[in-house]
Amino acid sequence: MSLTAELRADRGAFSLDLAFAVEPGGTLALVGPNGAGKSTTLGAIAGLVPNRGTVRVGDRVLDELPVEQRRVGYVFQDYLLFPHLTVLENVAFGPRATGMPRAEARQAASDWLARLDLAALAQRRPAQLSGGQAQRVALARALATDPEVLLLDEPLAALDVEIRADVRAELASHLADYAGLTIVVTHSLADVAALAHGVIVLERGRATQRGSLAELTAAPATAYVERLTRPVE
Amino acid sequence: MRRSFLTPALWIPAGLAIALLGLPLVALIVRAPWAQLPELLSRTEVLQALGLSLATASIATLVSLVLGIPLALVLARSADWPAVPRRLLRALVTVPLVLPPVVGGVALLLLLGRRGLIGQFLPFQIPFSTTAVVIAQVFVAMPFLVLAVEGAVRASDRRFETAAATLGATRWTILRRVTLPLVAPGVSAGALLCFTRALGEFGATITFAGSFPGVTQTLPIATYLELQRDPDAAIALSLTLMVVSVAVLVTLRDRWVPGLTS
C-alpha cells in the first residue's frame, strides 16, 4: 500500500503546497526550519488540519474520512500519553476505542509492550516514565491501532541528548519491523540517516529539495540545506 | 529587605474582619448545649429534617451532575460562538449565584405554580412538595457545579482529545474516556460545593416548597423555626449543618478549581 499526498492548507498568511508519495514500507523524512509547515503536513494527513488537496492510501481517500477512521497513527512530539491511565491502558486505548473487547485489548496491549521491551512498566503512570520510556509507550500506543500510516513528529526532540542515539537505534529497528509506511519530521540529519529512505526539505510551505541524504549532502539546493549538511567542525 | 506594607492601620481592620468571620462560629461552639446534644439530635423531627435534607441535597446534586456537566461542556466550548448568545448563556448560569434565593423561589412559583407559566398545564402539583425542594436546590446550587466543571474543562489540554481521535476514538468515547476523567477533580469539587449549597438552601425552598415537616421542612428551615420554640434545638441543628460544611471544606482543600474564584 502506498501513500500519495497532495497537500494544500492555509493557516493565516502561511500556505502549504506540497505533493509527495511514499512507497509501501517506506519511510520519508521531512526536514526544514521551524514554521516551514512540517507539523501542518502531518496534521493534514491525520485530518487535524483541513486539506484542500487529496491524500490517498492505497485506494482509500483519507480526506473523506474523519480523524478516527483514517488509520493514521500519530506520535506527538510531547507524546500526549493520557496522564490518568496506566501504560497498559494507554496502549489498550486504541484497540478498545475501535471496538475490541476489554480483555482482548489488554492482551494486545501487553503483546505490544513486550515487543517494545516495556512489559515491566505496564502498571506505571506516564508521569513515572523517563523520556525514552514515554517515547516507546507513545510508539506502542500508535502501533497498537494497526495503522497503515505512522506519523512521527520530532520523535527524539523531547529526549536528553545523551540517550538520543540509543533511542534512535531502537526506533529504527521498530520501524524496520513495521509493515506500514512512515513519515518522520525531524531537524536532525542523524535521524534521517538512521530512520528514513528519502527526504524532503520543506521551507515556507514548499519543497525546496528532495532525494536521498547523500544527494542532499552532495548538492544542497538552498542555503538552509547547505547549513544543515555542513560537517560539524 | 523590602519594607512590609503590613502597618497597624491594616492590621486593625483585618483583625476586625477575622473576628467577624470567626467569632460567630466560636459562639456557636461555646454556647452549644453539649450535654443535651445526643437527646436533641435524636428527636424525631430533627432526624426527619436531617434525613430530608440529606436526601434532597443528594438528589439535587445528582440532577445537577446529569444536567450540569453537559451544560459546562457546552459553556467551555462556546468560545467561537457569536458574542450575544455566548454572554447570555454565561449570564444565565451566573444569575442564580447573585439572585436572592427568595426571588428564585418566587420565580419558580410563577413558572411551576398552579397558575404558573408551565404549572397551569401540569396534571399534578409541584409547589409545596419534596420535588419542589429538589427543584429549588438545583436552581440555586447547579451553577456552582457548572462553573467548577467549566473551569476544569477550559484548563485541560485539548490535545489529549486530538491524540485520542488519532487512536480511533469517536467523540463520545473521547468524552467518556479522556475529557471527563481528566476533569474529574473539577467535577468532584463542583459536586461537593453543589451539595453544600443545596444542603444550606433556605430562601428559595421556603418560598417555593413551604415548610411541611417530613415533606419540605429541611434542616435550615427546621433550624429557623426551632429558634422561636426551642433555641437549644436550633443550636444543635446549626452545629450539625456547620460540621457538614466544614467537612466539605476540608475535603475540598486542594481541589479548589479556577473558574470558581474568578
Chai-1 contact restraints between the chains, C-beta under 6 A:
chainA,res_idxA,chainB,res_idxB,connection_type,confidence,min_distance_angstrom,max_distance_angstrom,comment,restraint_id
A,A46,B,T166,contact,1.0,0.0,6.0,A-B,restraint_1
A,L48,B,T162,contact,1.0,0.0,6.0,A-B,restraint_2
A,V67,B,A165,contact,1.0,0.0,6.0,A-B,restraint_3
A,E68,B,A165,contact,1.0,0.0,6.0,A-B,restraint_4
A,E68,B,G168,contact,1.0,0.0,6.0,A-B,restraint_5
A,E68,B,A169,contact,1.0,0.0,6.0,A-B,restraint_6
A,E68,B,T170,contact,1.0,0.0,6.0,A-B,restraint_7
A,Y74,B,T166,contact,1.0,0.0,6.0,A-B,restraint_8
A,L80,B,R159,contact,1.0,0.0,6.0,A-B,restraint_9
A,L80,B,F160,contact,1.0,0.0,6.0,A-B,restraint_10
A,L80,B,A163,contact,1.0,0.0,6.0,A-B,restraint_11
A,H84,B,P181,contact,1.0,0.0,6.0,A-B,restraint_12
A,F93,B,L167,contact,1.0,0.0,6.0,A-B,restraint_13
A,G94,B,L167,contact,1.0,0.0,6.0,A-B,restraint_14
A,G94,B,G168,contact,1.0,0.0,6.0,A-B,restraint_15
A,A97,B,L167,contact,1.0,0.0,6.0,A-B,restraint_16
A,A97,B,G168,contact,1.0,0.0,6.0,A-B,restraint_17
A,A97,B,A169,contact,1.0,0.0,6.0,A-B,restraint_18
A,A97,B,T173,contact,1.0,0.0,6.0,A-B,restraint_19
A,T98,B,G168,contact,1.0,0.0,6.0,A-B,restraint_20
A,T145,B,L167,contact,1.0,0.0,6.0,A-B,restraint_21
A,T145,B,G168,contact,1.0,0.0,6.0,A-B,restraint_22
